[in-house]
């Protein structure tokens, strides 16, 4: 439970919705493939106490999150945050590559210059030395960059689909960004992607984003054998 950063509940919606939103937000903010296994367990009583509610809306939220495959129920043990196997993660990254590359095409074709400029602003404070010294900050910026491409696509169905696998993509990117100095290649790739978008080269932007994501899949396949 220490792994979940639960925030204050909103006051403008029902208790059930607020509990669901709070637990979901806390789960999706975790570094899923770095936390220790005991912290994956979701204790209904403790969640209810921390949120200041009864166990009923907590149980309802966990059932809903199980349908979304964010949690899994284990007989006689309760609920756990769901992690994927290495093979499943590789499939998820491939799906993300397809989604984000299409998003990049849509951005190149339709986004405003100001919207595209916002991608460059994400990395305005980073250079090679700063990335190495502030890897967690760069990892957060890296995720914002990829999420921003999805958002700027203007395609709500694409965004919702990506949101369903974001927790896994976010977590594996955070876990691997420092491995083999991947952050160095990452920044170069990002700048090339931004340049392609600025030139409105949809085919190049699509290919660069896809190749960037597939490079993550290749790295995970070759290196992360403890998943």
Rosetta blueprint (number, residue, H / E / L):
1 X L
2 X L
3 X L
4 X L
5 X L
6 X L
7 X L
8 X L
9 X L
10 X L
11 X L
12 X L
13 X L
14 X L
15 X H
16 X H
17 X H
18 X H
19 X H
20 X H
21 X H
22 X H
23 X H
24 X H
25 X H
26 X H
27 X H
28 X H
29 X L
30 X L
31 X L
32 X L
33 X L
34 X L
35 X L
36 X L
37 X H
38 X H
39 X H
40 X H
41 X E
42 X E
43 X L
44 X H
45 X H
46 X H
47 X H
48 X H
49 X H
50 X H
51 X H
52 X L
53 X L
54 X L
55 X H
56 X H
57 X H
58 X H
59 X H
60 X H
61 X H
62 X H
63 X H
64 X H
65 X H
66 X H
67 X H
68 X L
69 X L
70 X L
71 X E
72 X E
73 X E
74 X E
75 X L
76 X L
77 X L
78 X E
79 X E
80 X E
81 X E
82 X L
83 X L
84 X L
85 X L
86 X H
87 X H
88 X H
89 X H
90 X H
91 X H
92 X H
93 X H
94 X H
95 X H
96 X H
97 X H
98 X H
99 X H
100 X H
101 X H
102 X H
103 X H
104 X H
105 X H
106 X H
107 X H
108 X H
109 X H
110 X H
111 X L
112 X L
113 X H
114 X H
115 X H
116 X H
117 X H
118 X H
119 X H
120 X H
121 X H
122 X L
123 X L
124 X L
125 X L
126 X L
127 X L
128 X H
129 X H
130 X H
131 X H
132 X H
133 X H
134 X L
135 X H
136 X H
137 X H
138 X H
139 X H
140 X H
141 X H
142 X H
143 X H
144 X H
145 X H
146 X H
147 X H
148 X H
149 X H
150 X H
151 X H
152 X H
153 X L
154 X L
155 X L
156 X H
157 X H
158 X H
159 X H
160 X H
161 X H
162 X H
163 X H
164 X H
165 X H
166 X H
167 X H
168 X H
169 X H
170 X H
171 X H
172 X H
173 X H
174 X H
175 X H
176 X H
177 X L
178 X L
179 X H
180 X H
181 X H
182 X H
183 X H
184 X H
185 X H
186 X H
187 X H
188 X H
189 X H
190 X H
191 X H
192 X H
193 X H
194 X H
195 X H
196 X H
197 X H
198 X H
199 X L
200 X L
201 X L
202 X H
203 X H
204 X H
205 X H
206 X H
207 X H
208 X H
209 X H
210 X H
211 X H
212 X H
213 X H
214 X H
215 X H
216 X H
217 X H
218 X H
219 X H
220 X H
221 X H
222 X H
223 X H
224 X L
225 X L
226 X L
227 X L
